[in-house]
Amino acid sequence: MQTREMALLIQDAVLLPNGRLEFRVAFPAELALVASVLKGEYGLAMAAQKAKSELPCYRSITECEIIDFHQLEDKSLSIVLEGKQRLRVLSAAKQRNGVWIARTLPCQNWRHEPIAGKFEIISAALEQFYEVNPDLLGLYSQIHLEDATWVSQRWLEVLPMYSRDKLRLVEQPNCHKTMDFVLQLLKSHVGV
């Protein structure tokens, strides 16, 4: 596999393949990052922030693309990102303009698989979550509640957990541990 250089959008959030996230571009370094991506100088990757480390982020990141943008009421820029491909950071360096550039290696995305049996409750709970959070649902033209991988990854994006705990699940070879985790969480907090 061939390595690629990616500009890192480092946030206290996780974005995974086929997920979408709206992000307000507020700082000069973020504007420089968006400009270099739109000029085609670098690909873009979303990375979960990591404190007290040689890298500014966790090694598991997601290549993404800007699929929409608009100006907010305060005249700042809002961009909508869509996750594409899982990547692994090999190294990273900060440029003078404040943008982090990482050398990355592609990782295999989780394969799609049907959701069935006792796990159907996870899909139904995600559907209810989106009903209560229509702004998040509005980012998607299609939702895939029948796909265990899609449902698992959306839960990882929205659950209020420490990034390190999410990344332990993200780094698994498939969605199974995430499905088990979310099912247990629903059982313990909702009484399913």
N, CA and C of each residue as an Amber inpcrd file, in Angstrom:
protein
   576
   0.8310000  -1.1810000   0.0000000   0.0000000   0.0000000   0.0000000
   0.8760000   1.2450000   0.0000000   0.3770000   2.2630000  -0.6420000
   1.1330000   3.4850000  -0.7870000   0.7340000   4.5100000   0.2710000
   1.7340000   5.2040000   0.8160000   1.4430000   6.2390000   1.8000000
   0.9950000   7.5130000   1.0960000   0.2640000   8.3570000   1.8370000
  -0.2180000   9.6360000   1.3050000  -0.0640000  10.7090000   2.3630000
   0.1570000  11.9310000   1.9030000   0.1860000  13.0720000   2.8130000
  -1.2160000  13.6470000   2.9170000  -1.6420000  13.8960000   4.1550000
  -2.9830000  14.4170000   4.4090000  -2.8880000  15.6020000   5.3680000
  -3.6820000  16.6370000   5.1070000  -3.8380000  17.7370000   6.0580000
  -4.7850000  17.2510000   7.1510000  -4.4340000  17.5000000   8.4040000
  -5.2230000  17.0010000   9.5270000  -6.1350000  18.0800000  10.0940000
  -7.4100000  17.7890000  10.1580000  -8.3690000  18.6090000  10.8780000
  -8.5200000  17.9310000  12.2380000  -7.8980000  18.5170000  13.2450000
  -7.8270000  17.8800000  14.5610000  -8.9150000  18.4630000  15.4580000
  -9.8030000  17.5910000  15.9140000 -10.9500000  18.0080000  16.7110000
 -11.1560000  17.0450000  17.8710000 -12.0210000  17.4440000  18.7910000
 -12.4250000  16.5530000  19.8710000 -13.6740000  15.8120000  19.4160000
 -13.5270000  15.0910000  18.2940000 -14.6530000  14.3710000  17.6920000
 -14.0900000  13.2440000  16.8300000 -14.9630000  12.3150000  16.4890000
 -14.6000000  11.2010000  15.6190000 -15.5320000  11.2260000  14.4150000
 -14.9480000  11.1050000  13.2240000 -15.7030000  10.9610000  11.9890000
 -15.2160000   9.6860000  11.3250000 -16.1460000   8.8350000  10.9150000
 -15.8060000   7.5380000  10.3410000 -16.3430000   7.4310000   8.9180000
 -15.9230000   6.4140000   8.1590000 -16.4050000   6.2850000   6.7810000
 -17.9320000   6.3380000   6.6890000 -18.4130000   7.0810000   5.7040000
 -19.8300000   7.2960000   5.4190000 -20.5420000   8.1850000   6.4360000
 -19.8030000   8.6910000   7.4170000 -20.3900000   9.6180000   8.3740000
 -20.2710000  11.0470000   7.8730000 -21.0790000  11.9080000   8.4470000
 -21.0500000  13.3280000   8.0730000 -21.0120000  14.1820000   9.3310000
 -20.3240000  15.3190000   9.1880000 -20.1370000  16.2180000  10.3160000
 -20.0760000  17.6430000   9.7920000 -20.8080000  18.5440000  10.4380000
 -20.7130000  19.9570000  10.0820000 -19.7210000  20.6050000  11.0280000
 -18.8430000  21.4180000  10.4680000 -17.7440000  21.9890000  11.2360000
 -17.6260000  23.4760000  10.9310000 -17.5320000  24.2800000  11.9680000
 -17.3520000  25.7250000  11.8190000 -15.8590000  26.0320000  11.7570000
 -15.4390000  26.6490000  10.6650000 -14.0390000  27.0290000  10.4680000
 -13.8600000  28.3850000  11.1430000 -13.0810000  28.4050000  12.2310000
 -13.0100000  29.6140000  13.0410000 -11.6150000  30.2250000  13.1520000
 -10.5740000  29.4410000  12.9790000  -9.2220000  29.9220000  13.2230000
  -8.4370000  30.0330000  11.9190000  -7.4490000  30.9160000  11.8810000
  -6.6370000  31.0810000  10.6680000  -5.9970000  29.7740000  10.1670000
  -5.5260000  28.9380000  11.0750000  -4.9180000  27.6580000  10.6610000
  -5.9590000  26.7610000   9.9850000  -7.2060000  26.8060000  10.4690000
  -8.2650000  26.0090000   9.8430000  -8.6030000  26.5450000   8.4530000
  -8.6090000  27.8640000   8.2990000  -8.8410000  28.4590000   6.9760000
  -7.7130000  28.0830000   6.0160000  -6.4710000  28.1030000   6.5150000
  -5.3230000  27.7070000   5.6860000  -5.4460000  26.2420000   5.2760000
  -5.9030000  25.4140000   6.1930000  -6.0920000  23.9880000   5.8980000
  -7.1380000  23.8140000   4.7920000  -8.2930000  24.4660000   4.9290000
  -9.3530000  24.3490000   3.9230000  -8.8440000  24.8490000   2.5750000
  -8.1050000  25.9550000   2.5790000  -7.5770000  26.5010000   1.3240000
  -6.6270000  25.5150000   0.6530000  -5.6950000  24.9070000   1.4140000
  -4.7550000  23.9690000   0.7900000  -5.4480000  22.7060000   0.2930000
  -6.5180000  22.2800000   0.9680000  -7.2740000  21.1110000   0.5070000
  -8.0260000  21.4510000  -0.7850000  -8.7020000  22.6070000  -0.7980000
  -9.4600000  22.9920000  -1.9800000  -8.5610000  23.2790000  -3.1870000
  -7.3130000  23.6830000  -2.9430000  -6.3480000  23.8940000  -4.0300000
  -5.7730000  22.5680000  -4.5360000  -6.0730000  21.4810000  -3.8280000
  -5.5730000  20.1700000  -4.2380000  -4.1580000  19.8710000  -3.7680000
  -3.6480000  20.6520000  -2.8340000  -2.2910000  20.4250000  -2.3360000
  -2.2060000  19.1750000  -1.4630000  -3.2720000  18.9190000  -0.6980000
  -3.3120000  17.7770000   0.2090000  -4.7110000  17.1810000   0.2210000
  -4.7880000  15.9110000   0.6260000  -6.0690000  15.3390000   0.9740000
  -6.4040000  15.8100000   2.3780000  -7.6200000  15.5470000   2.8250000
  -8.0720000  15.9890000   4.1410000  -8.4170000  14.7780000   4.9960000
  -8.0180000  14.8330000   6.2560000  -8.3660000  13.7640000   7.1920000
  -8.8170000  14.3700000   8.5130000  -9.8470000  13.7770000   9.0780000
 -10.3550000  14.1620000  10.3970000  -9.6490000  13.2940000  11.4190000
  -9.1260000  13.9540000  12.4640000  -8.3550000  13.2540000  13.4840000
  -8.8460000  13.6500000  14.8690000  -8.9560000  12.6780000  15.7570000
  -9.3600000  12.9440000  17.1330000  -8.1560000  13.4500000  17.9180000
  -8.3450000  14.5760000  18.5820000  -7.2800000  15.2240000  19.3390000
  -6.7660000  14.3250000  20.4550000  -5.4430000  14.3520000  20.6460000
  -4.8200000  13.5710000  21.7150000  -3.8340000  14.4510000  22.4610000
  -4.0420000  14.5960000  23.7530000  -3.1640000  15.4350000  24.5740000
  -1.9440000  14.6380000  25.0310000  -0.8890000  15.3570000  25.3020000
   0.3310000  14.7840000  25.8890000   0.8560000  13.6120000  25.0800000
   1.1240000  13.8570000  23.8130000   1.6150000  12.8170000  22.9250000
   2.5750000  13.4400000  21.9210000   3.4150000  12.6180000  21.2980000
   4.3090000  13.1380000  20.2570000   3.5250000  13.5620000  19.0210000
   2.3510000  12.9910000  18.8370000   1.4440000  13.3900000  17.7540000
   0.2990000  14.2100000  18.3400000  -0.2880000  15.1070000  17.5500000
  -1.4060000  15.9040000  18.0630000  -2.7310000  15.1340000  18.0810000
  -2.7100000  13.8960000  17.5570000  -3.9590000  13.1390000  17.4100000
  -3.6750000  11.6450000  17.5850000  -4.7570000  10.8930000  17.6540000
  -4.6420000   9.4360000  17.6600000  -4.2160000   8.9720000  16.2760000
  -3.6320000   7.7940000  16.2060000  -3.1090000   7.2920000  14.9300000
  -4.2010000   6.8470000  13.9590000  -5.3620000   6.4670000  14.4600000
  -6.4870000   6.0830000  13.5910000  -7.2650000   7.3310000  13.2190000
  -7.2830000   7.6500000  11.9250000  -7.9720000   8.8430000  11.4340000
  -8.8170000   8.4540000  10.2310000  -9.5820000   9.3990000   9.7040000
 -10.4430000   9.1120000   8.5610000 -10.2550000  10.1720000   7.4800000
  -9.9240000   9.6870000   6.2890000  -9.8990000  10.5820000   5.1350000
 -11.3180000  11.0690000   4.9020000 -11.4590000  12.3400000   4.5780000
 -12.7880000  12.8760000   4.3290000 -12.7310000  13.8940000   3.2020000
 -13.8910000  14.2820000   2.7540000 -13.9480000  15.3210000   1.7390000
 -14.9960000  16.3450000   2.1450000 -14.7870000  17.5590000   1.6650000
 -15.7390000  18.6340000   1.9040000 -16.8530000  18.4740000   0.8710000
 -18.0740000  18.2090000   1.3510000 -19.1820000  17.9830000   0.4150000
 -20.1260000  19.1770000   0.3160000 -19.9920000  20.1230000   1.2560000
 -20.8300000  21.3100000   1.2160000 -20.1990000  22.3710000   2.1040000
 -20.5700000  23.6100000   1.8680000 -20.1180000  24.7030000   2.7260000
 -21.0980000  25.8600000   2.5880000 -21.1430000  26.6900000   3.6160000
 -21.9680000  27.8930000   3.5690000 -21.4810000  28.8850000   4.6230000
 -21.9050000  30.1250000   4.4640000 -21.5210000  31.1790000   5.4000000
 -22.5490000  31.2290000   6.5240000 -22.0610000  31.3080000   7.7510000
 -22.9310000  31.3970000   8.9100000 -23.3310000  32.8490000   9.1590000
 -24.2790000  33.0640000  10.0650000 -24.7610000  34.4050000  10.3640000
 -23.6560000  35.3370000  10.8280000 -22.6510000  34.7960000  11.5300000
 -21.5480000  35.6340000  12.0010000 -20.4620000  35.8210000  10.9420000
 -20.7640000  35.4110000   9.7050000 -19.8830000  35.5410000   8.5290000
 -18.7270000  34.5470000   8.5230000 -18.7120000  33.6010000   9.4550000
 -17.6890000  32.5550000   9.4260000 -18.1350000  31.4520000   8.4590000
 -17.2390000  30.5480000   8.1630000 -17.4850000  29.4780000   7.1990000
 -17.8670000  28.1850000   7.9220000 -18.8700000  27.5120000   7.3930000
 -19.2550000  26.1960000   7.8920000 -19.0470000  25.2050000   6.7570000
 -18.3970000  24.0850000   7.0510000 -18.1920000  23.0500000   6.0380000
 -18.8270000  21.7540000   6.5130000 -19.3060000  20.9600000   5.5680000
 -19.8290000  19.6280000   5.8680000 -18.8240000  18.6240000   5.3220000
 -18.3620000  17.7470000   6.2000000 -17.3820000  16.7240000   5.8440000
 -18.0570000  15.3720000   5.7520000 -17.5710000  14.5390000   4.8360000
 -18.0340000  13.1550000   4.7470000 -16.8230000  12.2420000   4.8400000
 -16.8740000  11.2810000   5.7680000 -15.7870000  10.3280000   5.9380000
 -15.7320000   9.3450000   4.7810000 -14.5220000   8.9990000   4.3550000
 -14.3390000   8.1090000   3.2060000 -13.5630000   6.8430000   3.5570000
 -12.3480000   7.0040000   4.0420000 -11.4340000   5.8710000   4.1790000
 -10.7000000   5.9480000   5.5100000 -10.6180000   4.8140000   6.1910000
  -9.8210000   4.7490000   7.4120000  -8.3380000   4.8280000   7.0480000
  -7.5800000   5.5570000   7.8650000  -6.1430000   5.7190000   7.6510000
  -5.4060000   5.5390000   8.9660000  -4.1110000   5.3020000   8.8570000
  -3.2390000   5.2210000  10.0280000  -2.1310000   6.2470000   9.8580000
  -1.9200000   7.0690000  10.8860000  -0.8680000   8.0790000  10.8560000
   0.4740000   7.4110000  11.1390000   1.4240000   7.6330000  10.2440000
   2.7840000   7.1370000  10.4420000   3.6630000   8.2090000  11.0830000
   3.4780000   9.4590000  10.6440000   4.2100000  10.5990000  11.1980000
   3.4320000  11.8710000  10.8820000   3.7730000  12.9480000  11.5960000
   3.0940000  14.2240000  11.3530000   4.0340000  15.3720000  11.6890000
   3.8560000  16.4850000  10.9690000   4.6570000  17.6830000  11.2110000
   3.7620000  18.9080000  11.0770000   4.0500000  19.9170000  11.8970000
   3.2680000  21.1510000  11.8630000   3.9680000  22.1580000  10.9570000
   3.2230000  22.7130000  10.0150000   3.7670000  23.7140000   9.1070000
   3.7230000  25.1030000   9.7580000   4.3930000  26.0640000   9.1320000
   4.4440000  27.4340000   9.6700000   3.0600000  28.0560000   9.7990000
   2.1520000  27.6990000   8.9060000   0.7980000  28.2790000   8.9480000
  -0.1040000  27.6080000   9.9800000   0.4530000  26.6530000  10.7370000
  -0.2920000  25.9900000  11.8040000  -0.9880000  24.7060000  11.3890000
  -0.9150000  24.3500000  10.1060000  -1.5640000  23.1380000   9.5960000
  -0.6640000  21.9310000   9.8570000  -1.2720000  20.8760000  10.3860000
  -0.5600000  19.6150000  10.5710000  -0.6940000  18.7770000   9.3030000
   0.4330000  18.2650000   8.8150000   0.4520000  17.3760000   7.6560000
   0.9460000  16.0120000   8.1360000   0.2070000  14.9660000   7.7910000
   0.5560000  13.6140000   8.2470000   0.8660000  12.7120000   7.0630000
   1.8220000  11.8310000   7.2540000   2.0830000  10.7430000   6.3150000
   1.1900000   9.6100000   6.7910000   0.3310000   9.0940000   5.9030000
  -0.6760000   8.1070000   6.3080000  -0.6340000   6.8610000   5.4310000
  -1.1930000   5.8150000   5.9680000  -1.3220000   4.5440000   5.2760000
  -2.7920000   4.1290000   5.3220000  -3.3830000   3.7310000   4.1860000
  -4.7920000   3.3100000   4.2020000  -4.9910000   2.0320000   5.0280000
  -6.1200000   1.9530000   5.7040000  -6.5340000   0.7570000   6.4440000
  -7.8360000   0.2700000   5.8210000  -8.1350000  -0.9830000   6.0340000
  -9.3640000  -1.5330000   5.4700000 -10.5780000  -1.0040000   6.2310000
 -11.5490000  -0.4890000   5.4860000 -12.8210000  -0.0940000   6.1020000
 -13.5640000  -1.3490000   6.5440000 -14.4500000  -1.1870000   7.5390000
 -15.2830000  -2.3070000   7.9500000 -16.2100000  -2.6670000   6.7980000
 -16.3900000  -3.9700000   6.6090000 -17.3090000  -4.4220000   5.5540000
 -18.7500000  -4.2480000   6.0080000 -19.6020000  -3.9940000   5.0380000
 -21.0280000  -3.8640000   5.3310000 -21.5990000  -5.2360000   5.6450000
 -22.4770000  -5.2700000   6.6310000 -23.1610000  -6.5190000   6.9670000
 -24.5420000  -6.2040000   7.5240000 -25.4880000  -7.0890000   7.3080000
 -26.8580000  -6.8090000   7.7550000 -26.9660000  -6.8100000   9.2790000
 -27.8730000  -5.9960000   9.7670000 -28.1530000  -5.9680000  11.2050000
 -29.3110000  -6.9330000  11.4500000 -29.1970000  -7.7480000  12.4560000
 -30.2380000  -8.7590000  12.6600000 -30.3620000  -9.1210000  14.1400000
 -31.4540000  -9.7960000  14.4390000 -31.6830000 -10.3660000  15.7640000
 -31.7050000  -9.3290000  16.8610000 -31.0010000  -9.6560000  17.9450000
 -31.0170000  -8.7900000  19.1320000 -30.4330000  -7.4080000  18.8590000
 -29.6710000  -7.2500000  17.7640000 -29.0340000  -5.9700000  17.4640000
 -29.9620000  -4.9850000  16.7430000 -31.1320000  -5.4330000  16.3340000
 -32.0630000  -4.5260000  15.6650000 -32.4770000  -3.3680000  16.5630000
 -32.4200000  -3.5640000  17.8810000 -32.7590000  -2.5020000  18.8300000
 -31.7760000  -1.3280000  18.7110000 -30.5360000  -1.6240000  18.3420000
 -29.5210000  -0.5760000  18.1830000 -29.8970000   0.3260000  17.0120000
 -30.3490000  -0.2800000  15.9600000 -30.7910000   0.4730000  14.7860000
 -32.0070000   1.3260000  15.1160000 -32.9700000   0.7450000  15.8240000
 -34.1840000   1.4870000  16.2010000 -33.8370000   2.6560000  17.1290000
 -32.8950000   2.4480000  18.0420000 -32.4860000   3.5130000  18.9620000
 -31.7760000   4.6350000  18.2070000 -30.9820000   4.2930000  17.1910000
 -30.3210000   5.3290000  16.3980000 -31.3510000   6.1420000  15.6230000
 -32.3670000   5.4560000  15.0970000 -33.4340000   6.1570000  14.3870000
 -34.1340000   7.1490000  15.3230000 -34.3920000   6.7380000  16.5570000
 -35.0080000   7.6340000  17.5410000 -34.0700000   8.7950000  17.8810000
 -32.7820000   8.5030000  17.9950000 -31.7990000   9.5530000  18.2700000
 -31.8470000  10.6220000  17.1810000 -31.9200000  10.1970000  15.9230000
 -31.9800000  11.1460000  14.8150000 -33.2880000  11.9330000  14.8000000
 -34.3730000  11.3260000  15.2450000 -35.6430000  12.0500000  15.3260000
 -35.5470000  13.1970000  16.3340000 -34.8110000  12.9640000  17.4180000
 -34.6310000  13.9770000  18.4530000 -33.5580000  15.0000000  18.0430000
 -32.6870000  14.6290000  17.1250000 -31.5970000  15.4860000  16.6540000
 -31.6840000  15.6680000  15.1340000 -32.7050000  16.3930000  14.6740000
 -32.9320000  16.5140000  13.2340000 -31.7930000  17.2030000  12.4800000
 -31.0100000  18.0450000  13.1540000 -29.8700000  18.6810000  12.4750000
 -28.8530000  17.6400000  12.0250000 -28.6220000  16.6280000  12.8510000
 -27.6920000  15.5520000  12.4680000 -28.2790000  14.7150000  11.3390000
 -29.5510000  14.3910000  11.4510000 -30.2160000  13.6130000  10.4040000
 -30.1960000  14.3810000   9.0840000 -30.3330000  15.6820000   9.1570000
 -30.3560000  16.5130000   7.9640000 -29.0610000  16.5020000   7.1670000
 -27.9750000  16.0380000   7.7520000 -26.7010000  15.9500000   7.0320000
 -26.7040000  14.8170000   6.0060000 -27.6240000  13.8620000   6.1750000
 -27.6290000  12.6660000   5.3320000 -28.7510000  12.7060000   4.3060000
 -28.4240000  12.3320000   3.0750000 -29.4660000  12.1660000   2.0640000
 -30.0940000  10.7850000   2.1940000 -29.3220000   9.8250000   2.7070000
 -29.8190000   8.4590000   2.9510000 -29.2420000   7.9590000   4.2600000
 -30.0550000   7.2140000   5.0000000 -29.5530000   6.5380000   6.1970000
 -29.6580000   5.0400000   5.9560000 -28.7790000   4.2860000   6.5800000
 -28.6920000   2.8430000   6.3250000 -28.8630000   2.0700000   7.6390000
 -30.0680000   2.1180000   8.1700000 -30.3450000   1.4650000   9.4460000
 -30.3190000  -0.0550000   9.3490000 -30.2430000  -0.6000000   8.1480000
 -30.1800000  -2.0490000   7.9450000 -28.7370000  -2.5640000   7.9520000
 -27.7740000  -1.6620000   7.9910000 -26.3580000  -2.0180000   7.8830000
 -25.6780000  -1.8790000   9.2480000 -25.2110000  -2.9870000   9.7970000
 -24.5900000  -2.9940000  11.1210000 -23.3650000  -2.0860000  11.1820000
 -22.5780000  -2.0690000  10.1290000 -21.3880000  -1.2200000  10.1110000
 -21.7760000   0.2510000  10.1350000 -22.7280000   0.6400000   9.2990000
 -23.1490000   2.0380000   9.2450000 -23.7020000   2.4670000  10.5940000
 -24.5700000   1.6560000  11.1860000 -25.1870000   1.9810000  12.4750000
 -24.1200000   2.0700000  13.5660000 -23.1890000   1.1270000  13.5980000
 -22.1240000   1.1260000  14.6130000 -21.2800000   2.3860000  14.5350000
 -20.9050000   2.7420000  13.3190000 -20.0400000   3.9130000  13.1430000
 -20.7620000   5.2060000  13.5140000 -22.0580000   5.2840000  13.2330000
 -22.7910000   6.4960000  13.6190000 -22.8740000   6.5980000  15.1340000
 -23.0700000   5.4560000  15.8190000 -23.0920000   5.4850000  17.2830000
 -21.7450000   5.9530000  17.8280000 -20.6490000   5.4670000  17.2530000
 -19.3320000   5.8930000  17.7320000 -19.1280000   7.3990000  17.5480000
 -19.7060000   7.9540000  16.5150000 -19.5670000   9.3930000  16.2810000
 -20.3490000  10.2290000  17.2910000 -21.4890000   9.7290000  17.7610000
 -22.3590000  10.5600000  18.6020000 -22.3080000  10.2280000  20.0930000
 -21.8320000   9.0620000  20.4710000 -21.8070000   8.7220000  21.8900000
 -20.8430000   9.6300000  22.6500000 -21.2630000  10.1250000  23.8160000
 -20.3730000  10.9570000  24.6300000 -19.3860000  10.0860000  25.4010000
 -18.2870000   9.7690000  24.7280000 -17.2330000   8.9320000  25.3110000
 -15.8980000   9.6270000  25.0810000 -14.8990000   9.2470000  25.8740000
 -13.5470000   9.7300000  25.6240000 -13.0710000   9.1950000  24.2760000
 -12.3200000  10.0080000  23.5590000 -11.8230000   9.5970000  22.2430000
 -11.0210000   8.3050000  22.3210000 -10.2270000   8.1370000  23.3750000
  -9.3990000   6.9250000  23.4750000 -10.2650000   5.6670000  23.5270000
 -11.4280000   5.7580000  24.1870000 -12.3290000   4.6030000  24.2670000
 -12.9970000   4.3400000  22.9250000 -13.3740000   5.4170000  22.2300000
 -13.9510000   5.2550000  20.8930000 -12.9240000   4.6320000  19.9530000
 -11.6780000   5.1100000  20.0430000 -10.6500000   4.6300000  19.1230000
 -10.3150000   3.1610000  19.3560000 -10.4610000   2.6750000  20.5710000
 -10.2680000   1.2290000  20.8210000 -11.2830000   0.4190000  20.0160000
 -12.4960000   0.9280000  19.9360000 -13.5270000   0.2410000  19.1540000
 -13.2960000   0.4470000  17.6610000 -12.9180000   1.6520000  17.2570000
 -12.6570000   1.9440000  15.8420000 -11.5610000   1.0470000  15.2900000
 -10.5600000   0.7450000  16.0850000  -9.4120000  -0.0280000  15.6140000
  -9.6820000  -1.5260000  15.5110000 -10.8690000  -1.9570000  15.8520000
 -11.2340000  -3.3640000  15.7070000 -11.3790000  -3.7090000  14.2170000
 -11.2600000  -4.9890000  13.8470000 -11.3430000  -5.3710000  12.4350000
 -12.7520000  -5.3150000  11.8420000 -13.7800000  -5.2100000  12.7000000
 -15.1660000  -5.1400000  12.2160000 -16.0230000  -4.4480000  13.2770000
 -17.3150000  -4.3950000  13.0280000 -18.2260000  -3.6500000  13.9070000
 -18.7300000  -4.4570000  15.1040000 -18.3410000  -5.7000000  15.2440000
 -18.9460000  -6.5840000  16.2500000 -18.7880000  -6.0890000  17.6840000
 -17.5900000  -5.6710000  18.0810000 -17.3910000  -5.1880000  19.4580000
 -18.1890000  -3.9070000  19.7090000 -18.2890000  -3.0640000  18.6990000
 -19.0890000  -1.8440000  18.8490000 -20.5590000  -2.1990000  19.0260000
 -21.0530000  -3.1480000  18.2420000 -22.4460000  -3.5700000  18.3710000
 -22.7080000  -4.1050000  19.7790000 -21.8160000  -4.9470000  20.2750000
 -21.9660000  -5.4800000  21.6340000 -21.9580000  -4.3540000  22.6670000
 -21.0140000  -3.4090000  22.5050000 -20.8920000  -2.2960000  23.4390000
 -22.1730000  -1.4640000  23.4730000 -22.6720000  -1.0810000  22.3090000
 -23.8780000  -0.2370000  22.2450000 -25.0890000  -0.9890000  22.7980000
 -25.2000000  -2.2760000  22.4930000 -26.3150000  -3.0610000  23.0270000
 -26.2750000  -3.0820000  24.5530000 -25.1100000  -3.3150000  25.1410000
 -24.9790000  -3.3260000  26.5930000 -25.2980000  -1.9610000  27.1800000
 -24.8470000  -0.9190000  26.4990000 -25.1200000   0.4400000  26.9470000
 -26.6270000   0.7130000  26.9610000 -27.3090000   0.3300000  25.8870000
 -28.7580000   0.5200000  25.8330000 -29.4720000  -0.2900000  26.9220000
 -29.0300000  -1.5210000  27.1340000 -29.6450000  -2.3570000  28.1570000
 -29.4770000  -1.7610000  29.5420000 -28.2970000  -1.2240000  29.8310000
 -28.0300000  -0.7010000  31.1700000 -28.6620000   0.6670000  31.4270000
 -28.8270000   1.4860000  30.3710000 -29.3400000   2.8390000  30.5670000
 -30.8140000   3.0100000  30.2360000 -31.3370000   2.1170000  29.4370000
 -32.7260000   2.2530000  29.0150000 -33.5830000   1.1220000  29.5600000
 -32.9340000   0.0590000  30.0130000 -33.6730000  -1.0650000  30.5370000
 -34.2640000  -1.9450000  29.4480000 -33.5200000  -2.0690000  28.3300000
 -33.9890000  -2.9000000  27.2070000 -33.9350000  -4.3520000  27.6000000
